[in-house]
């Protein structure tokens, strides 16, 4: 089974190609260019280098949200366009689940945090239980204080990752009552490889959808939608 994976849900643009239990290629970039500038060239370069015909993939896995509204739209539009052109299904992978999957087989609770602005984060709580990946708290948009309280209530050491870490590092230091640490740089941000691995698992469980039906999961309204609602 061959999976093409895409993640542009945050600051990082990342694409990967996986076949069965092998990651053939992964291309990740965290640079000051928009995903609209980088994502398609990255895909084209990666597929060209490994001499893979896009038509040979079985499905396209995409980080489906939450995350940056613009980033999610670019990633979903790219996956959707490829899916429609190639007649391939899309496997939507929860962004925070894939981020947490970067931290593999640890005895610590894993907590990815993405800056959602307005003193909120996109987050979730995960753990490895008997070598199985478990969702303790599904992904959500909450105040930093709230996720810290949930983690303290678990009473277990925590490892944080994500672009919310540098934003809320000092606040977390004030709020956390349990031992905690931060993931190293190579594990701290989104990676399409993790999206692809989880996408393959979800595909085998039947969690795929037609490309025409795919929509990103934002979890909350955009700023423009909030302002319109406030005016009304």
C-alpha positions as CSV (number, residue, x, y, z in Angstrom):
1,X,0.0,0.0,0.0
2,X,1.4,3.4,-1.0
3,X,0.4,6.7,0.7
4,X,1.2,10.2,-0.2
5,X,1.0,12.5,2.8
6,X,0.7,16.3,3.1
7,X,0.8,18.6,6.1
8,X,0.6,22.4,5.9
9,X,-1.5,22.9,9.0
10,X,1.0,25.2,10.7
11,X,4.3,26.9,10.1
12,X,5.9,23.8,8.5
13,X,5.2,22.5,5.0
14,X,5.8,18.8,4.8
15,X,5.2,16.0,2.3
16,X,6.0,12.3,2.4
17,X,5.7,9.1,0.5
18,X,5.2,5.8,2.3
19,X,4.9,2.3,1.1
20,X,3.8,-0.4,3.5
21,X,6.1,-0.1,6.5
22,X,8.8,2.0,4.7
23,X,9.0,5.8,4.5
24,X,10.5,6.2,1.0
25,X,10.8,10.0,1.2
26,X,10.0,13.0,3.4
27,X,10.5,16.7,2.5
28,X,9.9,19.2,5.3
29,X,10.5,23.0,5.3
30,X,10.1,25.6,8.0
31,X,11.0,28.8,6.2
32,X,9.5,32.3,5.6
33,X,7.6,31.4,2.5
34,X,3.9,30.7,2.1
35,X,2.7,27.2,1.6
36,X,1.2,28.2,-1.7
37,X,4.8,28.9,-2.8
38,X,6.4,25.7,-1.5
39,X,4.0,22.8,-1.2
40,X,3.5,21.9,-4.9
41,X,7.2,22.3,-5.8
42,X,8.1,20.2,-2.8
43,X,5.7,17.4,-4.0
44,X,7.0,17.6,-7.5
45,X,10.6,17.4,-6.5
46,X,10.1,14.6,-4.0
47,X,8.1,12.4,-6.5
48,X,10.6,13.1,-9.2
49,X,13.6,12.2,-7.2
50,X,12.1,8.8,-6.1
51,X,10.7,8.3,-9.6
52,X,7.2,7.7,-8.4
53,X,4.2,8.3,-10.6
54,X,1.5,10.0,-8.5
55,X,-1.1,7.7,-10.1
56,X,0.5,4.8,-8.4
57,X,-0.4,5.9,-4.9
58,X,-3.4,4.2,-3.2
59,X,-4.6,7.3,-1.2
60,X,-3.6,10.8,-0.1
61,X,-3.4,11.5,3.6
62,X,-3.7,15.1,4.7
63,X,-3.5,16.9,8.1
64,X,-7.1,17.9,8.2
65,X,-7.1,20.3,11.1
66,X,-7.1,22.1,13.3
67,X,-4.4,24.7,12.5
68,X,-3.8,27.8,10.4
69,X,-6.9,28.5,8.4
70,X,-4.8,29.5,5.3
71,X,-2.5,26.5,5.8
72,X,-5.3,24.0,6.1
73,X,-7.0,25.4,3.0
74,X,-3.8,25.1,1.0
75,X,-3.1,21.5,2.1
76,X,-6.7,20.4,1.7
77,X,-7.0,22.0,-1.7
78,X,-3.8,20.3,-2.8
79,X,-4.9,16.9,-1.6
80,X,-8.4,17.4,-3.0
81,X,-7.0,18.5,-6.4
82,X,-4.7,15.5,-6.6
83,X,-7.4,13.2,-5.4
84,X,-9.9,14.4,-8.1
85,X,-7.3,14.3,-10.8
86,X,-6.0,10.9,-9.9
87,X,-9.3,9.4,-8.7
88,X,-7.8,8.6,-5.3
89,X,-9.4,8.7,-1.9
90,X,-8.4,11.1,0.8
91,X,-7.6,10.1,4.4
92,X,-8.2,13.0,6.8
93,X,-5.8,12.8,9.7
94,X,-6.3,14.9,12.8
95,X,-3.4,17.4,13.0
96,X,-2.8,17.0,16.7
97,X,-2.9,13.2,16.6
98,X,-0.2,13.2,13.9
99,X,2.0,15.7,15.9
100,X,1.7,13.6,19.0
101,X,2.7,10.6,17.0
102,X,6.2,12.1,16.5
103,X,6.9,11.2,20.1
104,X,7.0,7.4,20.0
105,X,6.7,4.9,22.8
106,X,7.3,7.1,25.8
107,X,6.1,6.8,29.4
108,X,5.3,10.5,29.4
109,X,2.0,12.1,28.4
110,X,2.3,13.8,25.1
111,X,0.8,17.2,24.6
112,X,1.1,19.0,21.3
113,X,0.2,22.7,21.4
114,X,-0.4,25.0,18.4
115,X,-0.9,28.7,18.9
116,X,-4.5,29.5,18.1
117,X,-4.2,33.2,19.2
118,X,-6.6,34.9,21.7
119,X,-4.7,33.1,24.5
120,X,-5.9,29.7,23.2
121,X,-4.1,26.7,21.8
122,X,-5.1,23.8,19.6
123,X,-4.2,20.8,21.7
124,X,-4.9,17.2,22.8
125,X,-3.5,14.7,25.3
126,X,-2.0,11.4,24.2
127,X,-0.1,8.5,25.7
128,X,1.5,5.2,24.7
129,X,-0.2,2.3,26.6
130,X,1.4,-1.1,26.1
131,X,3.0,0.1,22.8
132,X,-0.3,1.4,21.5
133,X,-1.1,5.0,20.8
134,X,-4.0,6.3,22.9
135,X,-6.0,9.5,22.7
136,X,-6.6,10.6,26.3
137,X,-8.1,14.0,25.3
138,X,-9.2,14.5,21.7
139,X,-8.0,17.6,19.9
140,X,-9.7,20.8,20.9
141,X,-9.3,24.6,21.1
142,X,-8.9,25.7,24.8
143,X,-7.2,28.3,27.0
144,X,-3.7,27.5,28.1
145,X,-4.8,27.5,31.7
146,X,-7.4,24.8,30.9
147,X,-5.1,22.4,29.3
148,X,-2.5,22.9,32.0
149,X,-5.2,22.1,34.6
150,X,-6.2,18.9,32.7
151,X,-2.5,17.8,32.6
152,X,-2.0,18.5,36.3
153,X,-5.0,16.5,37.1
154,X,-3.5,13.4,35.3
155,X,-0.5,13.6,37.7
156,X,1.9,12.3,35.0
157,X,5.0,13.8,33.5
158,X,4.4,15.6,30.2
159,X,6.3,16.3,27.1
160,X,5.2,19.4,25.0
161,X,5.7,20.0,21.3
162,X,4.5,22.4,18.7
163,X,4.7,26.0,17.7
164,X,2.7,27.0,20.8
165,X,5.7,26.1,23.0
166,X,7.8,29.2,22.4
167,X,4.7,31.4,22.7
168,X,3.5,29.9,26.0
169,X,6.7,28.5,27.5
170,X,6.8,31.1,30.4
171,X,3.1,30.7,31.1
172,X,3.4,26.9,31.2
173,X,6.3,27.3,33.7
174,X,3.9,29.1,36.0
175,X,1.0,26.7,35.5
176,X,2.5,23.2,35.5
177,X,2.6,21.3,38.7
178,X,3.8,18.0,37.3
179,X,7.2,17.4,35.7
180,X,7.4,18.5,32.1
181,X,9.9,18.8,29.2
182,X,9.9,20.0,25.6
183,X,10.5,17.9,22.5
184,X,13.8,18.4,20.6
185,X,13.6,20.4,17.3
186,X,13.5,17.3,15.0
187,X,10.3,16.1,16.9
188,X,8.7,19.4,17.8
189,X,6.8,20.3,14.6
190,X,4.5,18.8,12.1
191,X,5.9,16.0,9.9
192,X,4.1,14.5,6.9
193,X,5.7,11.2,7.8
194,X,3.6,10.9,10.9
195,X,0.5,11.9,8.9
196,X,1.3,9.2,6.4
197,X,1.7,6.5,9.1
198,X,-1.5,7.3,10.8
199,X,-3.2,7.8,7.4
200,X,-2.2,4.2,6.5
201,X,-3.7,2.9,9.7
202,X,-6.9,4.9,9.2
203,X,-7.2,3.7,5.6
204,X,-7.0,0.1,6.6
205,X,-9.8,0.8,9.1
206,X,-11.9,2.3,6.3
207,X,-11.6,5.9,7.3
208,X,-11.2,7.4,3.8
209,X,-13.5,9.7,1.9
210,X,-14.0,10.8,-1.7
211,X,-11.9,13.7,-2.7
212,X,-14.9,15.8,-3.7
213,X,-16.3,15.4,-0.1
214,X,-13.2,16.4,1.8
215,X,-13.3,19.5,4.0
216,X,-10.7,20.6,6.6
217,X,-11.7,20.6,10.3
218,X,-11.2,24.1,11.7
219,X,-12.6,23.5,15.2
220,X,-13.6,27.2,15.5
221,X,-14.6,30.1,13.4
222,X,-12.1,32.3,11.5
223,X,-11.5,35.8,12.7
224,X,-13.6,37.2,9.8
225,X,-16.5,34.8,10.8
226,X,-16.3,35.9,14.4
227,X,-16.3,39.6,13.5
228,X,-19.3,39.1,11.3
229,X,-21.1,37.2,14.0
230,X,-20.4,40.0,16.5
231,X,-21.7,42.6,14.1
232,X,-24.9,40.6,13.6
